[in-house]
Structure formats: C-alpha cells, structure tokens
Amino acid sequence: MNLPRVLLVEDDASIARFVQMALEELPIELVTCSNVPDAMQALRDSCTQLIITDLMLPGESGIDLVQRLLHEPGLGRSIPVAVFSAGLTPAVRDQLNAMKVWRMLSKPASVAELEDCVRDALALKPDEVEGRPPGDTLAAETDASTAEAQAIATHFAGDEFLFKAYRASCLQQFPVDVRQGDVACTAQDWAALRRLAHSLVTVLLTLGYPTESVRARQLENAAANLTASQCAEHWGMLRAFLTRL
C-alpha cells in the first residue's frame, strides 16, 4: 500500500528528529530535506500530499520555497504547506497569509499539534492512527525536574518515554552543535551562529530548559546584530551548558 507522503524541510537534526518521533504512529511516509533545492527535487521525484517547512534554512528560506511553489506550474499549487517556525511574528504571518500558506505552527509545537496538522491535511480518521504505547506518567516525577515535567506535559502529551528518547537523540547532537558554534565564532560567521542559536531556542525549550532557551535567543539576536562581544559572551555560556549535559 502506498502511504501518503509528507515532506519535512528542516535543517536542524534535533528538530527534525522531534517531528519524526511525533509522527511515527501515523500511516505516512515522512521524507526529510535540509534545504530548498533538495526539497524541490523531492517534490519533482514523487507525489507529495503535505509540506512542513521551517523558515530559517541555509541558503534559500522557507518563504523562498513557498514562492517557488507558487510560480512553478503544476508542482506545488495544490499541496498544502504548513510553516513550522519560531519566527512567526505578526508581519511574517501576514506575509504567509498573503501567500496562501495553509497552516502555521509556532516552535516549539507539541506532538498533538503536529499530529493534528497531518491528520487535517490528509483527512486521516481516528481509527487510521495507531495508539501510542503508554509512557511513564507525570505522577512519578522522581526522574524528572519540574521544568522537564512541564515540558513532557506540554510538548510530549504526557509521554515520558517519548521525551526521554528525544532527549537522548539531542544529547548525541549537542557535541556536533558545540563544534559548529566554535567554528562559527572563530570565523565570525554570524549567519551560521544565528541559525544554530535559532534552532537551540526551540530544542532547549522543548527539553525543559527555558532559561537556556532565552540565552539562545539572546545569542540569535546578537548574531543578527553582528555584535561580536555579545556573541562571544552568550555562546560561551550556552556552550558551557551544552557540554555539561
């Protein structure tokens, strides 16, 4: 049986992994691309029923992707597009509405929000969705801090098993993030540092680290403003936190 195909355009490995885990119980084929050219090629290669895209991507942005879909005959006009981003300001929402974007999801979105988005786009019935195995409940908070317990309830539908699996994948990714941040700081590549910080804002909040998520947002703003001293300060503190995990 051919499963409906969903294309995820997301360059951050940790966030892509979260979406994959959130949607793994749905009867879909999830294809992931990290940039707009690869996404366009994936759309040409096979029929796609839904596109979920971030806005901040390397090279062309998610908005560029939507514009290309609008202007390429026969490719993307009939495919619903869900923008999944932490940058959904009122001005950006107005721009996306004018471009007829089907749905907007603010990062960090919950498992339930992502599942509902896909169900609505594909018109999946409740009996077509497999139930998740019950995870550890929040009643036993001996293994989770209050902030983590809140994150589990908010983003993981109370499923502590799913949270722990996602956290484990993030812990594998953080050393890679640290190396990328170090390279970006040394080279004063503020655009790369901004993209990294932008992703960490969502990942850290999803994991239950709101204070560190704010620090990542400060780093993102400093990188956007090309403020070298603040970039070095915020990255140093964020780096120290990531290496302790």
ChimeraX attribute file (.defattr): number of C-alpha atoms within 10 A of each C-alpha:
attribute: neighborCount
match mode: 1-to-1
recipient: residues
	/A:1	3
	/A:2	7
	/A:3	11
	/A:4	15
	/A:5	19
	/A:6	20
	/A:7	21
	/A:8	24
	/A:9	25
	/A:10	28
	/A:11	21
	/A:12	20
	/A:13	15
	/A:14	23
	/A:15	21
	/A:16	17
	/A:17	16
	/A:18	25
	/A:19	20
	/A:20	15
	/A:21	15
	/A:22	21
	/A:23	20
	/A:24	16
	/A:25	15
	/A:26	18
	/A:27	16
	/A:28	17
	/A:29	15
	/A:30	19
	/A:31	15
	/A:32	23
	/A:33	18
	/A:34	18
	/A:35	22
	/A:36	24
	/A:37	13
	/A:38	13
	/A:39	21
	/A:40	16
	/A:41	11
	/A:42	16
	/A:43	19
	/A:44	12
	/A:45	9
	/A:46	9
	/A:47	14
	/A:48	21
	/A:49	20
	/A:50	23
	/A:51	26
	/A:52	24
	/A:53	30
	/A:54	26
	/A:55	21
	/A:56	22
	/A:57	19
	/A:58	15
	/A:59	10
	/A:60	13
	/A:61	16
	/A:62	23
	/A:63	21
	/A:64	14
	/A:65	21
	/A:66	22
	/A:67	13
	/A:68	16
	/A:69	19
	/A:70	16
	/A:71	11
	/A:72	10
	/A:73	9
	/A:74	9
	/A:75	16
	/A:76	23
	/A:77	15
	/A:78	12
	/A:79	17
	/A:80	18
	/A:81	23
	/A:82	21
	/A:83	27
	/A:84	25
	/A:85	23
	/A:86	18
	/A:87	16
	/A:88	18
	/A:89	11
	/A:90	9
	/A:91	10
	/A:92	13
	/A:93	16
	/A:94	12
	/A:95	14
	/A:96	18
	/A:97	13
	/A:98	9
	/A:99	13
	/A:100	14
	/A:101	17
	/A:102	16
	/A:103	16
	/A:104	18
	/A:105	19
	/A:106	16
	/A:107	20
	/A:108	21
	/A:109	19
	/A:110	22
	/A:111	21
	/A:112	14
	/A:113	16
	/A:114	17
	/A:115	17
	/A:116	15
	/A:117	19
	/A:118	20
	/A:119	17
	/A:120	10
	/A:121	18
	/A:122	16
	/A:123	11
	/A:124	14
	/A:125	9
	/A:126	9
	/A:127	7
	/A:128	12
	/A:129	16
	/A:130	11
	/A:131	10
	/A:132	10
	/A:133	10
	/A:134	11
	/A:135	13
	/A:136	14
	/A:137	14
	/A:138	18
	/A:139	7
	/A:140	10
	/A:141	13
	/A:142	9
	/A:143	10
	/A:144	16
	/A:145	11
	/A:146	13
	/A:147	14
	/A:148	21
	/A:149	24
	/A:150	17
	/A:151	23
	/A:152	25
	/A:153	17
	/A:154	18
	/A:155	21
	/A:156	23
	/A:157	17
	/A:158	20
	/A:159	21
	/A:160	24
	/A:161	16
	/A:162	22
	/A:163	24
	/A:164	14
	/A:165	12
	/A:166	20
	/A:167	18
	/A:168	11
	/A:169	14
	/A:170	21
	/A:171	14
	/A:172	11
	/A:173	14
	/A:174	17
	/A:175	15
	/A:176	11
	/A:177	22
	/A:178	18
	/A:179	12
	/A:180	15
	/A:181	24
	/A:182	17
	/A:183	14
	/A:184	17
	/A:185	19
	/A:186	11
	/A:187	10
	/A:188	16
	/A:189	14
	/A:190	23
	/A:191	15
	/A:192	19
	/A:193	24
	/A:194	26
	/A:195	19
	/A:196	21
	/A:197	27
	/A:198	23
	/A:199	25
	/A:200	26
	/A:201	25
	/A:202	24
	/A:203	23
	/A:204	21
	/A:205	21
	/A:206	27
	/A:207	23
	/A:208	21
	/A:209	16
	/A:210	18
	/A:211	12
	/A:212	18
	/A:213	23
	/A:214	16
	/A:215	19
	/A:216	27
	/A:217	20
	/A:218	20
	/A:219	30
	/A:220	27
	/A:221	17
	/A:222	23
	/A:223	26
	/A:224	15
	/A:225	13
	/A:226	16
	/A:227	13
	/A:228	13
	/A:229	11
	/A:230	16
	/A:231	23
	/A:232	18
	/A:233	13
	/A:234	20
	/A:235	24
	/A:236	15
	/A:237	14
	/A:238	20
	/A:239	18
	/A:240	12
	/A:241	11
	/A:242	15
	/A:243	11
	/A:244	6
	/A:245	9
